[in-house]
Amino acid sequence: MRVAMYYANNDVRLEEMPKPVIGDDEILVRIEASGICGSDVMEWYRIHRVPLVLGHEIAGTIAEVGKNVTRFKVGDRVAVAHHVPCGECRYCRSGHETTCETLRKTNFYPGGFCEYVRVPKINVEKGVFRLPDKVSFEDATFIEPLACVLRGQRQAGLKKGSTVLVIGSGISGILHIRLARASGAGRIFATDISEFRLAFAGKSGADHAINAKDYAPAKLKELNDGYLADLVIICAGSQGAFEQGLRSIERGGTVLIFSAAGKDALLPVPVNEIFWRTEATITSSYAGSPQDHIEALEKISLEKVPVYDMITHRMALKETGLGFKLVAEAKDSIKVIIQPQK
């Protein structure tokens, strides 16, 4: 089968490898759509493990089932989570399933940017979600990223009427804006350095979309009756983004670190200025649990969080390298979808 083999952000090659052979408790999924995530282009995080097949936002049709699999059949339309928790460890029992060691070790093989993936037993049991007829394969690639966003906003305790500042208006930022709007947030502010993405943020529910080069906490106060943000969601990995986020939190508010930063980045935290006497909180979130995926699928199916219009580019498997370039540049794209069967 054909795969898009990753060597570096500017070196993704169309190669051949054997189609995976499944075991008795596994399934084989023919991938119809696979989304490129911002984390896929974190080269510093990937480069020591190359070559490898990336891609974890997948949807497709079950092509084969192992003899012990009873919940699914050939022809079922599904989305598949690449990471799943054990459900039994101290982290899972305390509601932090995405910090589970099992979740960090599980994955399907070889990755989403290829024609077929083998789904291991534990993923079959906990991370395969049958799609309603009304949910397209392309829409289903948003289940995983929306699950992450749902978990993040729950972790941060978003309240109705809250002022929300989303720093970075790529795919994660846009999903945060749309979910916050659907959840009853008050004023929503968004920043980015791309005018294309700022315009998209405005269409997605942001009341004010401000170029990050022109943004300052004082500007937020001016537009928000003298107050900073109740919830700041950092969806960009630059040092400047973190500095802006930390200085934009209102007393009693929360900063959600949603994006990964650079490899050796440190938080610029003026402790007394931001945290002493303010009761402000810094929290973080990572990935999504099986229940988060189920909730995300429901919101997409019911169109509570619309996703289809976020797709700016659709590309064949041989064009995956171009897709990586678009996502890494973070300019005139929102969601790039790879269609492995083309």
C-alpha positions as CSV (number, residue, x, y, z in Angstrom):
1,M,0.0,0.0,0.0
2,R,1.0,3.6,-0.4
3,V,2.1,5.7,2.6
4,A,3.3,9.3,3.1
5,M,6.6,8.7,5.0
6,Y,7.7,11.6,7.2
7,Y,11.4,12.5,7.3
8,A,11.0,16.2,8.1
9,N,8.4,18.9,7.6
10,N,9.9,19.6,4.1
11,D,10.6,16.0,3.4
12,V,7.5,13.8,3.1
13,R,7.8,11.0,0.6
14,L,5.2,8.8,-1.1
15,E,6.5,5.2,-0.5
16,E,5.2,1.6,-0.5
17,M,4.9,-0.8,2.4
18,P,3.0,-4.0,3.0
19,K,-0.7,-3.7,3.9
20,P,-1.0,-4.5,7.6
21,V,-2.0,-8.0,8.6
22,I,-4.5,-8.1,11.5
23,G,-4.9,-10.4,14.4
24,D,-8.0,-12.2,15.7
25,D,-8.9,-9.2,18.0
26,E,-8.1,-6.4,15.5
27,I,-9.6,-4.6,12.6
28,L,-8.3,-3.1,9.4
29,V,-9.6,0.3,8.4
30,R,-9.5,1.7,4.8
31,I,-8.8,5.4,5.4
32,E,-11.0,7.8,3.5
33,A,-9.9,11.0,5.1
34,S,-7.1,12.0,7.5
35,G,-6.6,15.5,8.9
36,I,-3.2,17.1,9.4
37,C,-2.9,18.3,13.0
38,G,-0.7,21.2,14.1
39,S,1.2,18.7,16.3
40,D,2.1,16.7,13.2
41,V,4.4,19.6,12.1
42,M,6.2,19.9,15.5
43,E,9.5,18.8,13.9
44,W,11.6,18.9,17.1
45,Y,9.2,16.4,18.6
46,R,9.3,14.0,15.6
47,I,12.7,14.2,14.1
48,H,14.5,11.7,16.4
49,R,12.0,9.0,15.4
50,V,12.0,9.3,11.6
51,P,11.1,7.8,9.2
52,L,7.5,7.3,10.3
53,V,4.0,7.6,9.1
54,L,2.1,10.3,11.0
55,G,-1.6,11.1,11.1
56,H,-4.1,10.5,13.9
57,E,-7.3,12.2,12.8
58,I,-8.8,9.5,10.7
59,A,-12.1,8.2,9.4
60,G,-12.8,5.3,7.0
61,T,-14.5,2.0,6.3
62,I,-13.7,-1.3,8.1
63,A,-12.1,-3.5,5.4
64,E,-11.4,-6.6,7.6
65,V,-12.3,-7.8,11.1
66,G,-10.6,-10.4,13.2
67,K,-12.5,-13.6,14.1
68,N,-13.0,-12.5,17.7
69,V,-14.4,-9.0,16.9
70,T,-18.2,-8.9,17.3
71,R,-19.0,-5.2,17.8
72,F,-18.0,-4.2,14.2
73,K,-18.4,-5.7,10.7
74,V,-16.8,-5.1,7.3
75,G,-18.3,-2.0,5.7
76,D,-18.9,-0.1,9.0
77,R,-18.1,3.6,8.7
78,V,-15.9,4.6,11.6
79,A,-13.6,7.1,13.2
80,V,-10.7,5.7,15.2
81,A,-8.8,7.2,18.2
82,H,-5.1,6.6,18.1
83,H,-4.6,6.8,21.9
84,V,-6.8,5.1,24.5
85,P,-6.5,4.9,28.3
86,C,-6.6,1.7,30.4
87,G,-9.5,3.0,32.5
88,E,-8.1,1.4,35.6
89,C,-5.0,3.2,36.8
90,R,-4.9,6.1,39.4
91,Y,-5.0,8.7,36.6
92,C,-8.0,7.2,34.9
93,R,-9.9,6.7,38.2
94,S,-9.3,10.4,39.1
95,G,-10.6,11.6,35.8
96,H,-7.3,12.3,34.2
97,E,-7.5,9.6,31.5
98,T,-5.3,11.4,29.1
99,T,-2.3,11.3,31.5
100,C,-2.6,7.5,31.6
101,E,0.6,5.5,30.7
102,T,-1.5,3.2,28.5
103,L,-2.9,6.1,26.5
104,R,0.7,7.4,25.8
105,K,1.7,4.0,24.5
106,T,-1.3,3.0,22.3
107,N,-1.6,3.7,18.6
108,F,-2.8,2.3,15.4
109,Y,-0.4,1.1,12.7
110,P,1.3,2.6,10.8
111,G,-0.4,6.0,10.9
112,G,-3.1,8.0,9.3
113,F,-1.4,9.1,6.1
114,C,-1.7,5.8,4.3
115,E,-4.3,3.7,2.7
116,Y,-5.0,1.2,5.5
117,V,-4.4,1.0,9.3
118,R,-4.4,-1.9,11.7
119,V,-6.3,-1.1,14.8
120,P,-5.1,-3.1,17.9
121,K,-7.4,-4.8,20.3
122,I,-7.5,-2.1,23.0
123,N,-8.3,0.5,20.4
124,V,-11.0,-1.6,19.0
125,E,-12.5,-1.9,22.4
126,K,-12.2,1.7,23.5
127,G,-11.5,3.9,20.5
128,V,-13.6,3.0,17.5
129,F,-16.7,5.0,16.9
130,R,-19.4,4.1,14.4
131,L,-20.4,7.1,12.3
132,P,-24.0,8.2,11.7
133,D,-24.9,8.3,8.0
134,K,-25.2,12.1,8.2
135,V,-21.5,12.5,9.3
136,S,-19.2,12.5,6.4
137,F,-15.6,11.0,6.6
138,E,-14.3,14.6,6.3
139,D,-16.4,15.8,9.2
140,A,-15.4,12.8,11.2
141,T,-11.7,13.8,11.1
142,F,-12.7,16.7,13.4
143,I,-13.9,14.2,16.2
144,E,-10.4,13.9,17.7
145,P,-9.4,17.6,17.7
146,L,-12.9,18.6,19.0
147,A,-12.6,16.0,21.7
148,C,-9.3,17.7,22.8
149,V,-11.0,21.1,22.8
150,L,-14.0,19.8,24.8
151,R,-11.7,18.4,27.4
152,G,-9.7,21.6,27.6
153,Q,-12.7,23.8,28.1
154,R,-14.1,21.5,30.8
155,Q,-10.7,21.4,32.5
156,A,-10.6,25.2,32.4
157,G,-14.1,25.5,33.8
158,L,-15.7,27.7,31.1
159,K,-18.8,29.4,32.5
160,K,-21.7,31.0,30.6
161,G,-21.2,34.7,30.1
162,S,-17.4,34.5,30.6
163,T,-15.1,36.7,28.5
164,V,-12.8,34.4,26.5
165,L,-9.5,35.2,24.8
166,V,-8.2,32.7,22.3
167,I,-4.6,33.3,21.3
168,G,-3.9,31.7,18.0
169,S,-6.7,31.1,15.4
170,G,-5.6,28.0,13.7
171,I,-7.8,24.9,13.7
172,S,-7.6,24.5,17.5
173,G,-8.3,28.1,18.1
174,I,-11.3,28.1,15.7
175,L,-12.7,25.0,17.4
176,H,-12.3,26.7,20.8
177,I,-14.1,29.8,19.5
178,R,-17.0,27.8,18.1
179,L,-17.4,25.6,21.2
180,A,-17.2,28.5,23.5
181,R,-19.9,30.3,21.5
182,A,-22.0,27.2,21.6
183,S,-21.5,26.8,25.3
184,G,-22.8,30.3,26.1
185,A,-19.6,32.4,26.5
186,G,-19.9,36.1,26.6
187,R,-17.5,38.2,24.6
188,I,-14.9,36.2,22.7
189,F,-11.7,37.7,21.5
190,A,-9.2,36.1,19.2
191,T,-5.7,36.9,18.0
192,D,-3.4,35.6,15.3
193,I,-0.7,37.0,12.9
194,S,-2.6,35.8,9.8
195,E,-5.3,38.1,8.5
196,F,-6.8,35.1,6.8
197,R,-7.2,33.3,10.1
198,L,-8.4,36.4,11.9
199,A,-11.2,36.8,9.3
200,F,-12.1,33.2,9.8
201,A,-12.2,33.7,13.6
202,G,-14.6,36.5,13.1
203,K,-16.9,34.3,11.0
204,S,-16.7,31.6,13.7
205,G,-18.0,33.7,16.5
206,A,-15.3,35.9,17.8
207,D,-16.6,39.4,18.6
208,H,-13.1,40.9,18.1
209,A,-10.3,39.4,16.0
210,I,-7.1,41.3,16.7
211,N,-3.7,40.9,15.0
212,A,-1.3,39.6,17.6
213,K,1.2,42.3,16.6
214,D,-1.2,44.9,17.7
215,Y,-2.6,43.2,20.7
216,A,-2.0,44.3,24.2
217,P,-3.9,43.6,27.5
218,A,-4.8,47.3,27.6
219,K,-6.6,46.9,24.3
220,L,-8.6,44.0,25.7
221,K,-9.6,46.1,28.7
222,E,-10.6,49.0,26.4
223,L,-12.9,46.6,24.5
224,N,-14.2,44.7,27.5
225,D,-15.5,47.4,29.9
226,G,-12.2,47.7,31.7
227,Y,-11.7,44.0,32.4
228,L,-9.3,41.3,31.1
229,A,-10.4,37.8,30.2
230,D,-12.0,35.3,32.5
231,L,-10.5,32.5,30.4
232,V,-7.4,32.7,28.2
233,I,-6.8,29.8,25.8
234,I,-3.3,29.6,24.4
235,C,-3.4,27.9,21.0
236,A,-0.1,29.2,19.7
237,G,3.3,28.0,20.7
238,S,5.4,31.2,20.5
239,Q,7.0,32.8,23.5
240,G,5.0,36.0,22.7
241,A,1.7,34.0,22.8
242,F,2.4,32.8,26.3
243,E,3.5,36.2,27.5
244,Q,0.3,37.8,26.1
245,G,-1.8,35.1,27.6
246,L,-0.4,35.3,31.1
247,R,-0.8,39.1,31.1
248,S,-4.4,39.0,29.9
249,I,-6.0,37.0,32.7
250,E,-8.5,38.7,35.0
251,R,-8.6,38.3,38.8
252,G,-10.2,34.9,39.5
253,G,-9.6,33.8,35.9
254,T,-7.9,30.8,34.2
255,V,-5.2,30.4,31.6
256,L,-5.6,27.1,29.6
257,I,-2.3,26.0,28.1
258,F,-3.7,24.1,25.1
259,S,-0.8,24.3,22.6
260,A,2.7,22.8,23.0
261,A,5.5,25.4,23.0
262,G,8.9,25.2,21.6
263,K,11.2,22.4,22.8
264,D,13.0,24.2,25.6
265,A,10.4,27.0,26.2
266,L,9.9,28.4,29.7
267,L,6.9,30.2,31.0
268,P,7.5,33.9,31.5
269,V,5.7,34.2,34.8
270,P,5.9,37.5,36.8
271,V,4.5,35.7,39.9
272,N,3.5,38.7,42.0
273,E,2.1,40.7,39.2
274,I,-0.1,37.9,37.8
275,F,-0.8,35.5,40.7
276,W,-0.3,37.2,44.1
277,R,-3.7,38.4,45.4
278,T,-5.5,37.5,42.1
279,E,-6.6,33.9,42.6
280,A,-5.8,33.3,39.0
281,T,-5.2,29.7,37.8
282,I,-3.0,28.1,35.1
283,T,-4.1,24.7,33.9
284,S,-3.5,22.5,30.9
285,S,-5.1,19.7,28.9
286,Y,-3.9,17.0,26.6
287,A,-5.7,14.8,24.1
288,G,-9.2,13.4,24.7
289,S,-10.7,10.4,26.4
290,P,-13.1,8.0,24.8
291,Q,-16.0,9.8,26.3
292,D,-14.7,13.1,25.0
293,H,-14.7,11.5,21.5
294,I,-18.3,10.3,21.9
295,E,-19.4,13.8,23.0
296,A,-17.5,15.4,20.1
297,L,-19.1,13.1,17.6
298,E,-22.5,14.0,19.0
299,K,-21.9,17.7,18.7
300,I,-20.7,17.3,15.1
301,S,-23.6,15.1,14.2
302,L,-26.1,17.6,15.7
303,E,-24.2,20.5,14.1
304,K,-23.8,22.1,17.5
305,V,-20.2,22.8,16.5
306,P,-20.2,23.1,12.7
307,V,-16.9,21.9,11.1
308,Y,-17.3,21.3,7.4
309,D,-16.5,24.9,6.4
310,M,-13.2,24.8,8.2
311,I,-11.7,22.5,5.5
312,T,-9.7,24.8,3.3
313,H,-7.7,22.2,1.4
314,R,-8.3,18.6,0.2
315,M,-5.3,16.7,-1.1
316,A,-4.4,13.3,-2.5
317,L,-1.9,11.1,-0.6
318,K,0.9,12.1,-2.9
319,E,0.4,15.8,-2.0
320,T,0.8,15.2,1.8
321,G,4.1,17.1,1.7
322,L,2.4,20.2,0.4
323,G,-0.2,19.8,3.1
324,F,2.5,19.8,5.7
325,K,4.0,22.9,4.2
326,L,0.6,24.7,4.5
327,V,0.1,23.7,8.1
328,A,3.6,24.5,9.1
329,E,3.4,28.0,7.5
330,A,0.1,28.7,9.4
331,K,-1.1,31.4,7.0
332,D,-3.9,30.8,4.5
333,S,-5.2,27.5,5.7
334,I,-7.4,26.2,8.5
335,K,-7.9,22.5,8.0
336,V,-6.0,20.4,5.5
337,I,-7.5,17.0,4.7
338,I,-5.6,14.2,3.1
339,Q,-7.6,11.7,1.0
340,P,-5.5,8.5,1.0
341,Q,-7.5,6.7,-1.7
342,K,-6.7,9.4,-4.3
